């Protein structure tokens, strides 16, 4: 079935190669960004690595520590989610199912894929999903 889906996508080889290159570049940058907010090589129980800053023991310094830590945790979650999206996209490319909507099995517009390479849904299905929220 993957080969049938692959026939439906209108992405040329050059565009697909460019998308893979950009995804890999973006993934590498995200990993570097994650390392900036990581604590040594230890992974916490929840899989997060954000380090708790130490600015001092005064109450305003403690508040700043909590604020920065919260920001780092949120940032880390977003970056990890983005890596999962990139990995999923690269896997779809490998399987030959890239460019096919996971909801309706129709082709995702090439302009959408170039603008948002990790898109797994066509605009029509994505709009329906967003309107349900």
C-alpha positions in Angstrom: 0.0 0.0 0.0 2.9 2.4 0.7 4.0 2.2 -2.9 0.4 3.1 -4.0 0.4 6.1 -1.8 3.9 7.1 -3.0 2.5 7.3 -6.6 0.0 9.9 -5.5 2.4 12.5 -4.2 3.6 15.1 -6.7 6.9 15.9 -5.0 9.9 15.6 -7.3 13.1 14.0 -6.1 14.9 17.3 -5.7 12.2 18.8 -3.5 12.1 15.7 -1.4 15.8 15.7 -1.0 15.8 19.4 0.1 13.1 18.6 2.6 15.1 15.8 4.1 18.2 18.0 4.2 16.3 20.8 6.0 14.7 18.4 8.5 18.0 16.8 9.4 19.6 20.3 9.8 16.7 21.4 12.0 16.9 18.2 14.1 20.6 18.8 14.7 20.0 22.4 15.8 17.3 21.3 18.2 19.6 18.7 19.7 22.2 21.4 20.3 19.5 23.7 21.8 18.4 20.9 24.1 22.0 20.4 25.3 22.1 24.1 26.3 19.3 23.5 28.8 20.4 20.0 29.9 21.7 19.0 33.3 24.9 16.9 32.7 23.9 13.7 31.0 21.3 12.7 33.6 17.7 12.3 32.5 15.1 12.9 35.1 12.3 10.4 35.8 9.9 12.2 33.4 12.5 12.2 30.6 13.3 15.9 31.0 16.8 17.2 31.4 16.3 20.8 32.2 18.6 22.0 34.9 17.4 24.0 37.9 19.4 27.3 38.0 21.1 28.5 41.2 21.1 32.3 41.5 21.3 32.5 45.3 19.1 32.1 48.3 17.3 35.4 48.5 13.5 35.3 47.8 13.8 37.3 44.6 16.6 35.0 43.4 14.5 31.9 44.2 11.6 33.4 42.2 13.9 34.0 39.3 15.2 30.4 39.5 11.6 29.0 39.5 10.7 31.2 36.5 13.7 30.2 34.5 13.3 26.5 35.3 9.6 26.6 34.3 10.6 28.3 31.0 13.3 25.7 30.4 10.9 22.8 31.0 8.3 24.3 28.6 11.0 24.9 26.0 12.4 21.4 26.4 8.9 19.9 25.9 8.3 21.9 22.7 11.8 20.9 21.3 11.3 17.2 22.1 7.9 17.3 20.4 9.4 18.9 17.4 12.1 16.2 17.2 9.3 13.5 17.4 7.5 15.3 14.5 10.7 15.4 12.4 11.5 11.7 13.2 8.0 10.7 12.2 8.3 12.7 9.0 11.6 11.2 8.1 10.1 7.7 8.7 7.1 8.5 6.4 9.6 9.6 3.7 11.5 6.3 4.1 8.3 4.3 3.9 7.1 6.2 0.9 4.0 7.5 2.6 5.1 11.1 2.9 2.8 13.7 1.4 -0.3 11.7 2.0 -2.9 12.8 4.5 -3.1 10.4 7.5 -6.8 11.1 7.8 -8.2 11.0 4.2 -5.3 9.4 2.3 -5.4 12.2 -0.2 -2.3 14.0 -1.4 -1.1 16.9 0.7 -0.5 20.0 -1.4 3.2 20.5 -2.4 3.2 24.1 -1.2 2.0 23.0 2.2 4.7 20.4 2.5 7.4 22.9 1.4 6.1 25.5 3.9 5.6 22.9 6.7 7.5 19.7 6.0 6.3 17.9 9.1 2.6 18.3 8.0 0.8 14.9 8.1 -2.6 16.2 7.2 -4.0 18.0 4.3 -5.4 21.5 4.9 -9.0 20.4 4.7 -8.6 17.7 7.4 -6.4 20.0 9.6 -9.1 22.7 9.4 -11.8 20.2 10.4 -9.7 19.0 13.3 -9.0 22.6 14.5 -12.7 23.5 14.3 -13.5 20.6 16.6 -11.4 22.0 19.4 
